């Protein structure tokens, strides 16, 4: 009996120590979170004042013992959103999370399945109505308060789509009844309601699955077989005196130099008079590398510099890509076509980061203020506004690019 009592006391002591240790670890992380942001952010209190920030952080501190790790993290995410710039964020990318093998996108004001594991290919293109009984409008509203890397309403929609498959997040927000499985209710193209039971998959295994997905393109622009980067390439536009440049991401500075040298030779050989730079899927990088491209293009005299340069943007155009879109308008006399960018041309950028030692959360912050326009706007506003529509998207047609091709000669 005495031995059992000793073992019981040891177990109780270990539990108490573990609880105390977790509390201390989170308190230490929360202190470092605040200290690092205050020290490194160029203007931490430009949108939320210090008093309210500290009050909300204290609320999280005082609730550590009552909240799960996800609950604490969601509190930090809500608070960080109130700082008000798209480069200051809380990321749980270092955590082992689980996601549903499905990708959705808001097109023509409807949430559509654009990618799904092959075993559920029958719902590709279907309209999402609810998850575990939670209506899509409520899901959107709940996620909108916590999704990170948001700078304006356009990037908010993009981030909601990114976060919607994460099982633990949906569960913590009381959208689903379990972090591992949920019932997705959808409206098919035939107008029939259907329910699909999905299980989450560890994020480390998602890439190993086979998927069916919807892609859009136009026959006038075909990706070349020989290219240096999958995310940065160029080709001619069929039956037009134009070069199309697909710019989805940024190479290193030393890699951009030989790229633009080849591009100049290509455009000279093809006597290109018009340029289309597609930044719609560019989430950012080094804007100065983008200026290398602008500098090179400016050397070509046979381009129609009065009316022949077009830059395509959308809600996923973010950070350096937004800055480059604004600068290309100024430096290349480009017309901006498509949708407003997901970040603002005048705002806080140049991201730094730290890893909180105990929770492993990645905290990012803005180090600089960039002013790429004299007038502050919500995103870079297109000169010609064209939205992707579902009717064309469902058929694999990139109606935005097709409209631009029609403008070319």
C-alpha positions as a Markdown table, in Angstrom:
| # | Residue | x | y | z |
|---|---|---|---|---|
| 1 | Unk | 0.0 | 0.0 | 0.0 |
| 2 | Unk | 2.9 | 2.3 | 0.9 |
| 3 | Unk | 4.6 | 1.7 | -2.5 |
| 4 | Unk | 1.3 | 2.4 | -4.3 |
| 5 | Unk | 1.0 | 5.7 | -2.5 |
| 6 | Unk | 4.5 | 6.7 | -3.4 |
| 7 | Unk | 4.0 | 5.8 | -7.0 |
| 8 | Unk | 0.7 | 7.8 | -7.0 |
| 9 | Unk | 2.4 | 10.9 | -5.5 |
| 10 | Unk | 5.2 | 10.6 | -8.1 |
| 11 | Unk | 2.7 | 10.5 | -10.9 |
| 12 | Unk | 0.8 | 13.5 | -9.5 |
| 13 | Unk | 4.1 | 15.4 | -9.1 |
| 14 | Unk | 5.1 | 14.6 | -12.7 |
| 15 | Unk | 1.8 | 15.8 | -14.0 |
| 16 | Unk | 2.0 | 19.0 | -12.0 |
| 17 | Unk | 5.6 | 19.6 | -13.2 |
| 18 | Unk | 4.5 | 19.0 | -16.8 |
| 19 | Unk | 1.7 | 21.4 | -16.5 |
| 20 | Unk | 3.9 | 24.0 | -14.9 |
| 21 | Unk | 6.6 | 23.4 | -17.6 |
| 22 | Unk | 4.1 | 23.9 | -20.4 |
| 23 | Unk | 2.7 | 27.1 | -18.8 |
| 24 | Unk | 6.2 | 28.5 | -18.4 |
| 25 | Unk | 7.2 | 27.6 | -21.9 |
| 26 | Unk | 4.2 | 29.3 | -23.4 |
| 27 | Unk | 4.6 | 32.4 | -21.2 |
| 28 | Unk | 8.2 | 32.6 | -22.3 |
| 29 | Unk | 7.2 | 32.3 | -25.9 |
| 30 | Unk | 4.5 | 35.0 | -25.5 |
| 31 | Unk | 7.0 | 37.3 | -24.0 |
| 32 | Unk | 9.5 | 36.8 | -26.8 |
| 33 | Unk | 6.7 | 37.2 | -29.4 |
| 34 | Unk | 5.9 | 40.7 | -28.0 |
| 35 | Unk | 9.5 | 41.7 | -27.5 |
| 36 | Unk | 10.7 | 40.7 | -30.9 |
| 37 | Unk | 7.8 | 42.4 | -32.7 |
| 38 | Unk | 8.2 | 45.6 | -30.7 |
| 39 | Unk | 12.0 | 45.6 | -31.5 |
| 40 | Unk | 12.0 | 44.5 | -35.1 |
| 41 | Unk | 8.7 | 45.8 | -36.7 |
| 42 | Unk | 9.1 | 49.1 | -38.3 |
| 43 | Unk | 5.8 | 50.4 | -36.9 |
| 44 | Unk | 4.1 | 47.8 | -34.8 |
| 45 | Unk | 1.3 | 50.0 | -33.6 |
| 46 | Unk | 0.3 | 51.6 | -36.8 |
| 47 | Unk | -3.2 | 50.1 | -36.7 |
| 48 | Unk | -3.7 | 48.7 | -33.2 |
| 49 | Unk | -2.6 | 50.9 | -30.3 |
| 50 | Unk | -0.2 | 49.6 | -27.6 |
| 51 | Unk | -2.8 | 49.5 | -24.8 |
| 52 | Unk | -5.2 | 47.3 | -26.7 |
| 53 | Unk | -2.4 | 45.1 | -28.0 |
| 54 | Unk | -1.1 | 44.4 | -24.5 |
| 55 | Unk | -4.6 | 43.9 | -23.2 |
| 56 | Unk | -5.3 | 41.2 | -25.7 |
| 57 | Unk | -2.0 | 39.6 | -25.2 |
| 58 | Unk | -2.6 | 39.5 | -21.5 |
| 59 | Unk | -5.9 | 37.8 | -22.1 |
| 60 | Unk | -4.0 | 35.0 | -24.0 |
| 61 | Unk | -1.4 | 34.8 | -21.2 |
| 62 | Unk | -4.0 | 34.4 | -18.5 |
| 63 | Unk | -5.8 | 31.6 | -20.5 |
| 64 | Unk | -2.8 | 29.4 | -21.2 |
| 65 | Unk | -3.8 | 26.8 | -18.7 |
| 66 | Unk | -7.3 | 26.6 | -20.1 |
| 67 | Unk | -6.4 | 26.5 | -23.8 |
| 68 | Unk | -5.0 | 23.9 | -26.0 |
| 69 | Unk | -1.8 | 24.7 | -28.0 |
| 70 | Unk | -4.1 | 25.3 | -31.0 |
| 71 | Unk | -6.3 | 27.6 | -28.9 |
| 72 | Unk | -3.3 | 29.7 | -27.8 |
| 73 | Unk | -2.1 | 29.9 | -31.4 |
| 74 | Unk | -5.5 | 31.0 | -32.7 |
| 75 | Unk | -5.5 | 33.7 | -30.1 |
| 76 | Unk | -2.1 | 34.9 | -31.3 |
| 77 | Unk | -3.3 | 34.7 | -34.9 |
| 78 | Unk | -6.3 | 36.9 | -34.2 |
| 79 | Unk | -4.2 | 39.4 | -32.4 |
| 80 | Unk | -1.5 | 39.5 | -35.1 |
| 81 | Unk | -4.1 | 40.1 | -37.8 |
| 82 | Unk | -5.0 | 43.3 | -35.9 |
| 83 | Unk | -1.4 | 44.6 | -36.5 |
| 84 | Unk | -2.7 | 45.1 | -40.0 |
| 85 | Unk | -0.1 | 44.2 | -42.5 |
| 86 | Unk | 0.4 | 41.1 | -44.7 |
| 87 | Unk | 4.0 | 40.3 | -43.7 |
| 88 | Unk | 3.4 | 40.2 | -39.9 |
| 89 | Unk | 2.0 | 36.8 | -39.2 |
| 90 | Unk | 2.0 | 33.6 | -37.0 |
| 91 | Unk | 2.8 | 30.4 | -38.9 |
| 92 | Unk | 2.5 | 26.9 | -37.6 |
| 93 | Unk | 4.3 | 25.5 | -40.7 |
| 94 | Unk | 6.8 | 23.8 | -38.3 |
| 95 | Unk | 4.0 | 21.7 | -36.7 |
| 96 | Unk | 2.9 | 18.3 | -37.8 |
| 97 | Unk | -0.6 | 19.1 | -39.2 |
| 98 | Unk | -3.2 | 17.1 | -41.1 |
| 99 | Unk | -5.2 | 18.3 | -44.0 |
| 100 | Unk | -8.1 | 17.1 | -46.2 |
| 101 | Unk | -6.9 | 16.2 | -49.7 |
| 102 | Unk | -9.0 | 18.9 | -51.3 |
| 103 | Unk | -8.4 | 22.4 | -52.7 |
| 104 | Unk | -11.1 | 25.0 | -53.1 |
| 105 | Unk | -11.2 | 28.4 | -54.8 |
| 106 | Unk | -13.8 | 31.2 | -54.8 |
| 107 | Unk | -14.8 | 31.8 | -58.4 |
| 108 | Unk | -17.8 | 33.8 | -59.5 |
| 109 | Unk | -18.6 | 34.2 | -55.8 |
| 110 | Unk | -18.9 | 30.4 | -55.3 |
| 111 | Unk | -16.5 | 28.0 | -53.5 |
| 112 | Unk | -15.5 | 25.4 | -56.0 |
| 113 | Unk | -13.5 | 22.2 | -55.7 |
| 114 | Unk | -10.6 | 22.6 | -58.1 |
| 115 | Unk | -8.4 | 19.8 | -56.9 |
| 116 | Unk | -9.2 | 16.6 | -55.0 |
| 117 | Unk | -7.7 | 13.2 | -54.4 |
| 118 | Unk | -8.4 | 10.8 | -57.3 |
| 119 | Unk | -10.7 | 8.6 | -55.3 |
| 120 | Unk | -13.2 | 11.5 | -55.1 |
| 121 | Unk | -12.8 | 12.9 | -58.6 |
| 122 | Unk | -16.6 | 12.9 | -59.1 |
| 123 | Unk | -16.8 | 16.1 | -57.0 |
| 124 | Unk | -14.2 | 18.0 | -59.0 |
| 125 | Unk | -15.9 | 21.3 | -60.0 |
| 126 | Unk | -18.6 | 20.9 | -57.4 |
| 127 | Unk | -19.7 | 23.8 | -55.3 |
| 128 | Unk | -19.0 | 23.5 | -51.5 |
| 129 | Unk | -22.1 | 24.1 | -49.4 |
| 130 | Unk | -21.0 | 23.0 | -45.9 |
| 131 | Unk | -18.5 | 21.0 | -43.8 |
| 132 | Unk | -19.8 | 18.9 | -41.0 |
| 133 | Unk | -23.0 | 20.9 | -41.1 |
| 134 | Unk | -21.3 | 24.3 | -40.9 |
| 135 | Unk | -22.4 | 26.5 | -43.8 |
| 136 | Unk | -19.7 | 27.8 | -46.2 |
| 137 | Unk | -20.6 | 31.4 | -45.3 |
| 138 | Unk | -20.0 | 30.7 | -41.6 |
| 139 | Unk | -16.7 | 28.9 | -42.4 |
| 140 | Unk | -15.6 | 31.9 | -44.4 |
| 141 | Unk | -16.5 | 34.2 | -41.6 |
| 142 | Unk | -14.7 | 32.2 | -38.9 |
| 143 | Unk | -11.5 | 31.7 | -41.0 |
| 144 | Unk | -11.4 | 35.3 | -42.0 |
| 145 | Unk | -10.6 | 36.3 | -38.4 |
| 146 | Unk | -7.5 | 34.1 | -38.1 |
| 147 | Unk | -5.9 | 33.5 | -41.5 |
| 148 | Unk | -2.5 | 35.0 | -41.8 |
| 149 | Unk | -0.5 | 37.0 | -44.5 |
| 150 | Unk | -3.6 | 39.1 | -45.3 |
| 151 | Unk | -3.3 | 42.7 | -46.4 |
| 152 | Unk | -6.6 | 43.4 | -48.1 |
| 153 | Unk | -9.9 | 41.7 | -48.9 |
| 154 | Unk | -8.4 | 40.1 | -52.0 |
| 155 | Unk | -5.6 | 38.2 | -50.2 |
| 156 | Unk | -8.1 | 37.3 | -47.4 |
| 157 | Unk | -10.1 | 35.2 | -49.8 |
| 158 | Unk | -6.9 | 33.5 | -51.1 |
| 159 | Unk | -5.7 | 32.7 | -47.6 |
| 160 | Unk | -9.1 | 31.4 | -46.6 |
| 161 | Unk | -8.8 | 28.9 | -49.4 |
| 162 | Unk | -5.3 | 27.9 | -48.2 |
| 163 | Unk | -6.4 | 27.3 | -44.6 |
| 164 | Unk | -9.7 | 25.6 | -45.2 |
| 165 | Unk | -8.4 | 22.1 | -45.6 |
| 166 | Unk | -6.4 | 22.1 | -42.3 |
| 167 | Unk | -8.1 | 19.5 | -40.0 |
| 168 | Unk | -6.9 | 20.8 | -36.6 |
| 169 | Unk | -7.8 | 24.4 | -37.5 |
| 170 | Unk | -11.3 | 23.5 | -38.6 |
| 171 | Unk | -11.8 | 21.5 | -35.4 |
| 172 | Unk | -10.5 | 24.2 | -33.1 |
| 173 | Unk | -12.8 | 26.8 | -34.7 |
| 174 | Unk | -15.7 | 24.4 | -34.1 |
| 175 | Unk | -16.4 | 24.0 | -37.8 |
| 176 | Unk | -15.9 | 20.3 | -37.7 |
| 177 | Unk | -16.7 | 17.7 | -35.0 |
| 178 | Unk | -13.4 | 15.9 | -35.4 |
| 179 | Unk | -9.8 | 17.0 | -36.4 |
| 180 | Unk | -9.5 | 13.9 | -38.5 |
| 181 | Unk | -12.7 | 13.4 | -40.5 |
| 182 | Unk | -15.6 | 15.5 | -41.8 |
| 183 | Unk | -18.5 | 15.4 | -44.1 |
| 184 | Unk | -18.3 | 17.7 | -47.1 |
| 185 | Unk | -21.7 | 18.6 | -48.6 |
| 186 | Unk | -21.5 | 19.8 | -52.2 |
| 187 | Unk | -23.7 | 20.8 | -55.2 |
| 188 | Unk | -22.6 | 19.0 | -58.4 |
| 189 | Unk | -22.7 | 20.4 | -61.9 |
| 190 | Unk | -25.9 | 18.4 | -62.4 |
| 191 | Unk | -27.6 | 20.3 | -59.6 |
| 192 | Unk | -27.6 | 17.4 | -57.2 |
| 193 | Unk | -26.5 | 17.6 | -53.6 |
| 194 | Unk | -24.0 | 15.0 | -52.5 |
| 195 | Unk | -22.1 | 14.2 | -49.3 |
| 196 | Unk | -18.5 | 13.0 | -49.3 |
| 197 | Unk | -16.8 | 11.7 | -46.2 |
| 198 | Unk | -13.1 | 12.7 | -46.1 |
| 199 | Unk | -10.3 | 11.9 | -43.7 |
| 200 | Unk | -7.3 | 14.1 | -43.1 |
| 201 | Unk | -3.8 | 13.1 | -44.3 |
| 202 | Unk | -0.5 | 14.1 | -42.7 |
| 203 | Unk | 0.9 | 17.1 | -44.5 |
| 204 | Unk | 4.1 | 15.2 | -45.1 |
| 205 | Unk | 2.1 | 12.6 | -47.1 |
| 206 | Unk | -0.2 | 14.9 | -49.1 |
| 207 | Unk | 2.2 | 15.2 | -52.1 |
| 208 | Unk | 2.3 | 11.5 | -52.4 |
| 209 | Unk | -1.4 | 11.2 | -53.3 |
| 210 | Unk | -2.8 | 11.2 | -56.8 |
| 211 | Unk | -5.0 | 14.1 | -57.6 |
| 212 | Unk | -7.5 | 15.3 | -60.2 |
| 213 | Unk | -7.5 | 19.0 | -60.8 |
| 214 | Unk | -8.8 | 21.8 | -63.0 |
| 215 | Unk | -6.2 | 23.8 | -64.9 |
| 216 | Unk | -6.8 | 26.8 | -67.2 |
| 217 | Unk | -4.9 | 27.8 | -70.2 |
| 218 | Unk | -5.2 | 29.3 | -73.7 |
| 219 | Unk | -4.1 | 27.6 | -76.9 |
| 220 | Unk | -2.3 | 30.9 | -77.9 |
| 221 | Unk | 0.3 | 30.5 | -75.2 |
| 222 | Unk | 2.1 | 27.1 | -74.9 |
| 223 | Unk | 4.8 | 26.5 | -72.3 |
| 224 | Unk | 8.1 | 25.7 | -74.1 |
| 225 | Unk | 9.7 | 22.3 | -73.7 |
| 226 | Unk | 13.1 | 23.8 | -73.0 |
| 227 | Unk | 13.2 | 26.2 | -70.0 |
| 228 | Unk | 15.5 | 27.1 | -67.1 |
| 229 | Unk | 12.8 | 27.5 | -64.5 |
| 230 | Unk | 9.3 | 26.1 | -64.2 |
| 231 | Unk | 8.2 | 29.3 | -62.5 |
| 232 | Unk | 9.8 | 31.7 | -64.9 |
| 233 | Unk | 9.7 | 31.3 | -68.7 |
| 234 | Unk | 8.8 | 32.9 | -71.9 |
| 235 | Unk | 7.3 | 32.1 | -75.3 |
| 236 | Unk | 5.7 | 33.7 | -78.3 |
| 237 | Unk | 2.0 | 34.4 | -78.5 |
| 238 | Unk | 0.4 | 32.5 | -81.4 |
| 239 | Unk | -0.3 | 34.7 | -84.4 |
| 240 | Unk | 0.7 | 37.8 | -82.5 |
| 241 | Unk | 3.9 | 39.9 | -82.5 |
| 242 | Unk | 4.2 | 39.4 | -78.8 |
| 243 | Unk | 6.2 | 37.7 | -76.1 |
| 244 | Unk | 4.5 | 36.2 | -73.1 |
| 245 | Unk | 6.5 | 36.0 | -69.8 |
| 246 | Unk | 5.2 | 33.7 | -67.1 |
| 247 | Unk | 6.6 | 35.1 | -63.8 |
| 248 | Unk | 5.4 | 32.9 | -60.9 |
| 249 | Unk | 8.4 | 33.3 | -58.6 |
| 250 | Unk | 11.8 | 34.9 | -58.3 |
| 251 | Unk | 15.1 | 33.3 | -59.0 |
| 252 | Unk | 18.3 | 34.4 | -57.4 |
| 253 | Unk | 19.8 | 37.7 | -58.6 |
| 254 | Unk | 22.7 | 35.9 | -60.3 |
| 255 | Unk | 20.2 | 33.5 | -62.0 |
| 256 | Unk | 18.1 | 36.3 | -63.4 |
| 257 | Unk | 21.0 | 37.9 | -65.3 |
| 258 | Unk | 21.5 | 35.0 | -67.8 |
| 259 | Unk | 17.7 | 34.6 | -68.0 |
| 260 | Unk | 17.2 | 38.1 | -69.3 |
| 261 | Unk | 20.1 | 37.8 | -71.7 |
| 262 | Unk | 18.4 | 34.8 | -73.4 |
| 263 | Unk | 15.1 | 36.7 | -73.3 |
| 264 | Unk | 16.5 | 39.7 | -75.1 |
| 265 | Unk | 18.0 | 37.4 | -77.9 |
| 266 | Unk | 14.6 | 35.6 | -78.1 |
| 267 | Unk | 12.6 | 38.8 | -78.5 |
| 268 | Unk | 15.1 | 40.2 | -81.0 |
| 269 | Unk | 14.9 | 37.1 | -83.1 |
| 270 | Unk | 11.0 | 37.1 | -83.0 |
| 271 | Unk | 10.8 | 40.9 | -83.5 |
| 272 | Unk | 8.4 | 41.1 | -80.6 |
| 273 | Unk | 6.5 | 44.4 | -80.4 |
| 274 | Unk | 4.4 | 43.6 | -77.4 |
| 275 | Unk | 5.1 | 42.1 | -74.0 |
| 276 | Unk | 2.7 | 40.3 | -71.6 |
| 277 | Unk | 4.1 | 39.7 | -68.1 |
| 278 | Unk | 1.9 | 37.4 | -66.1 |
| 279 | Unk | 2.2 | 38.0 | -62.3 |
| 280 | Unk | -1.1 | 36.4 | -61.3 |
| 281 | Unk | 0.5 | 33.5 | -59.4 |
| 282 | Unk | 3.5 | 35.3 | -58.0 |
| 283 | Unk | 3.5 | 35.3 | -54.2 |
| 284 | Unk | 6.6 | 37.5 | -53.8 |
| 285 | Unk | 10.3 | 37.4 | -53.4 |
| 286 | Unk | 13.0 | 40.0 | -54.2 |
| 287 | Unk | 11.5 | 43.0 | -56.0 |
| 288 | Unk | 15.0 | 44.1 | -57.0 |
| 289 | Unk | 15.4 | 40.9 | -59.0 |
| 290 | Unk | 12.2 | 41.9 | -60.8 |
| 291 | Unk | 13.8 | 45.2 | -61.6 |
| 292 | Unk | 16.5 | 43.4 | -63.5 |
| 293 | Unk | 13.8 | 42.1 | -65.8 |
| 294 | Unk | 12.4 | 45.7 | -66.3 |
| 295 | Unk | 15.9 | 47.1 | -67.0 |
| 296 | Unk | 16.6 | 44.4 | -69.6 |
| 297 | Unk | 13.2 | 44.9 | -71.4 |
| 298 | Unk | 13.7 | 48.6 | -71.5 |
| 299 | Unk | 16.7 | 48.0 | -73.9 |
| 300 | Unk | 14.4 | 46.7 | -76.7 |
| 301 | Unk | 13.6 | 49.5 | -79.1 |
| 302 | Unk | 11.2 | 47.5 | -81.3 |
| 303 | Unk | 8.6 | 47.2 | -78.5 |
| 304 | Unk | 5.5 | 49.4 | -78.8 |
| 305 | Unk | 6.3 | 51.3 | -75.6 |
| 306 | Unk | 3.2 | 53.5 | -76.0 |
| 307 | Unk | 0.6 | 50.7 | -76.0 |
| 308 | Unk | 2.2 | 47.3 | -76.1 |
| 309 | Unk | 3.1 | 46.3 | -72.6 |
| 310 | Unk | 0.6 | 44.4 | -70.4 |
| 311 | Unk | 1.0 | 43.1 | -66.8 |
| 312 | Unk | -1.5 | 40.6 | -65.5 |
| 313 | Unk | -2.3 | 40.6 | -61.7 |
| 314 | Unk | -4.7 | 38.8 | -59.3 |
| 315 | Unk | -5.4 | 38.2 | -55.7 |
| 316 | Unk | -2.4 | 35.9 | -55.4 |
| 317 | Unk | 0.0 | 38.6 | -56.6 |
| 318 | Unk | 1.6 | 39.5 | -53.4 |
| 319 | Unk | 4.5 | 41.3 | -51.7 |
| 320 | Unk | 7.4 | 41.9 | -54.2 |
| 321 | Unk | 5.2 | 40.9 | -57.1 |
| 322 | Unk | 2.7 | 43.7 | -56.1 |
| 323 | Unk | 5.6 | 46.1 | -55.9 |
| 324 | Unk | 6.9 | 45.0 | -59.3 |
| 325 | Unk | 3.5 | 45.4 | -60.9 |
| 326 | Unk | 3.3 | 49.0 | -59.7 |
| 327 | Unk | 6.9 | 49.7 | -60.8 |
| 328 | Unk | 6.3 | 48.1 | -64.2 |
| 329 | Unk | 3.4 | 50.4 | -64.7 |
| 330 | Unk | 5.7 | 53.3 | -64.1 |
| 331 | Unk | 9.0 | 52.1 | -65.7 |
| 332 | Unk | 7.5 | 50.2 | -68.7 |
| 333 | Unk | 4.3 | 52.2 | -69.2 |
| 334 | Unk | 2.5 | 48.9 | -68.7 |
| 335 | Unk | -1.3 | 48.5 | -68.5 |
| 336 | Unk | -2.4 | 46.4 | -65.5 |
| 337 | Unk | -5.0 | 43.8 | -66.4 |
| 338 | Unk | -7.0 | 41.4 | -64.3 |
| 339 | Unk | -7.9 | 41.7 | -60.6 |
| 340 | Unk | -6.4 | 43.9 | -57.8 |
| 341 | Unk | -3.3 | 42.4 | -56.1 |
| 342 | Unk | -3.4 | 40.7 | -52.7 |
| 343 | Unk | -1.1 | 43.2 | -51.1 |
| 344 | Unk | -1.0 | 47.0 | -51.3 |
| 345 | Unk | 1.6 | 49.0 | -53.3 |
| 346 | Unk | 2.0 | 51.3 | -50.3 |
| 347 | Unk | 2.5 | 49.4 | -47.1 |
| 348 | Unk | 4.8 | 47.4 | -44.8 |
| 349 | Unk | 7.0 | 44.8 | -46.5 |
| 350 | Unk | 10.5 | 43.2 | -46.4 |
| 351 | Unk | 9.9 | 40.3 | -44.0 |
| 352 | Unk | 12.0 | 39.2 | -41.1 |
| 353 | Unk | 11.2 | 36.3 | -38.8 |
| 354 | Unk | 12.0 | 34.3 | -35.6 |
| 355 | Unk | 11.1 | 30.9 | -34.3 |
| 356 | Unk | 9.6 | 30.8 | -30.8 |
| 357 | Unk | 11.8 | 28.2 | -29.0 |
| 358 | Unk | 9.2 | 26.1 | -27.2 |
| 359 | Unk | 6.1 | 26.2 | -29.5 |
| 360 | Unk | 8.2 | 26.4 | -32.7 |
| 361 | Unk | 5.8 | 28.9 | -34.1 |
| 362 | Unk | 7.3 | 31.0 | -36.9 |
| 363 | Unk | 6.7 | 34.7 | -36.3 |
| 364 | Unk | 7.2 | 37.1 | -39.2 |
| 365 | Unk | 7.3 | 40.9 | -39.2 |
| 366 | Unk | 7.7 | 43.8 | -41.6 |
| 367 | Unk | 11.0 | 45.7 | -41.5 |
| 368 | Unk | 10.4 | 48.4 | -44.1 |
| 369 | Unk | 7.7 | 50.7 | -45.5 |
| 370 | Unk | 7.5 | 50.8 | -49.3 |
| 371 | Unk | 5.6 | 53.5 | -51.2 |
| 372 | Unk | 5.2 | 52.4 | -54.8 |
| 373 | Unk | 2.4 | 54.7 | -55.6 |
| 374 | Unk | 1.6 | 58.4 | -54.8 |
| 375 | Unk | -1.9 | 57.4 | -54.0 |
| 376 | Unk | -2.5 | 54.5 | -51.5 |
| 377 | Unk | -5.0 | 51.9 | -52.9 |
| 378 | Unk | -6.4 | 48.6 | -51.8 |
| 379 | Unk | -4.1 | 46.5 | -54.0 |
| 380 | Unk | -2.7 | 47.6 | -57.3 |
| 381 | Unk | -5.9 | 48.5 | -59.1 |
| 382 | Unk | -6.0 | 47.2 | -62.7 |
| 383 | Unk | -6.5 | 49.6 | -65.7 |
| 384 | Unk | -8.7 | 46.9 | -67.2 |
| 385 | Unk | -10.6 | 44.8 | -64.7 |
| 386 | Unk | -11.2 | 41.2 | -65.8 |
| 387 | Unk | -12.3 | 38.4 | -63.5 |
| 388 | Unk | -11.9 | 34.7 | -64.0 |
| 389 | Unk | -15.4 | 33.3 | -64.5 |
| 390 | Unk | -16.6 | 29.8 | -63.6 |
| 391 | Unk | -18.1 | 28.9 | -66.9 |
| 392 | Unk | -14.7 | 29.3 | -68.6 |
| 393 | Unk | -12.7 | 27.9 | -65.7 |
| 394 | Unk | -14.8 | 24.7 | -65.6 |
| 395 | Unk | -13.9 | 24.2 | -69.3 |
| 396 | Unk | -10.2 | 24.7 | -68.6 |
| 397 | Unk | -10.2 | 28.1 | -70.3 |
| 398 | Unk | -8.1 | 31.1 | -69.0 |
| 399 | Unk | -10.6 | 33.8 | -70.0 |
| 400 | Unk | -8.4 | 36.6 | -68.6 |
| 401 | Unk | -5.4 | 35.6 | -70.7 |
| 402 | Unk | -7.6 | 35.0 | -73.7 |
| 403 | Unk | -9.0 | 38.5 | -73.4 |
| 404 | Unk | -5.5 | 39.9 | -73.3 |
| 405 | Unk | -4.5 | 37.9 | -76.4 |
| 406 | Unk | -7.4 | 39.4 | -78.2 |
| 407 | Unk | -6.0 | 42.9 | -77.4 |
| 408 | Unk | -2.7 | 42.1 | -79.1 |
| 409 | Unk | -1.9 | 42.5 | -82.8 |
